[in-house]
Amino acid sequence: MDSTGKVKIVDSSWYIPLPLKEYAMSRVTVYFYSGDRWVPIKYCSLGKAILLHQKANLEGKEILLFPEHLDPNQFSNSFNENALR
């Protein structure tokens, strides 16, 4: 959405469309990053998590959604080490 409130069409290889309706009830974990680790704050359906993400963004907060079986703490350290090289 641009500053006039109109929806902006994104033509980018980084653009990730919202998931199909059939995945809306899939369970995800909502995380925020604190200091040096990911902290899980809620388990919920993908549809609810997307709404929560949008509300958080409006308040200037950043949260991330991960599949419930994925723990980002297992890979964040190796990712951070590679990013610093």
ABEGO torsion letter per residue (X at the ends): XBAAGBBBBBBBAABBBBBBAAAAABBBBBBBBBGABBBBABBBBAAAAAAAAAAAAAAGBBBBBBBAABBAAAAAAAAAAAAAX
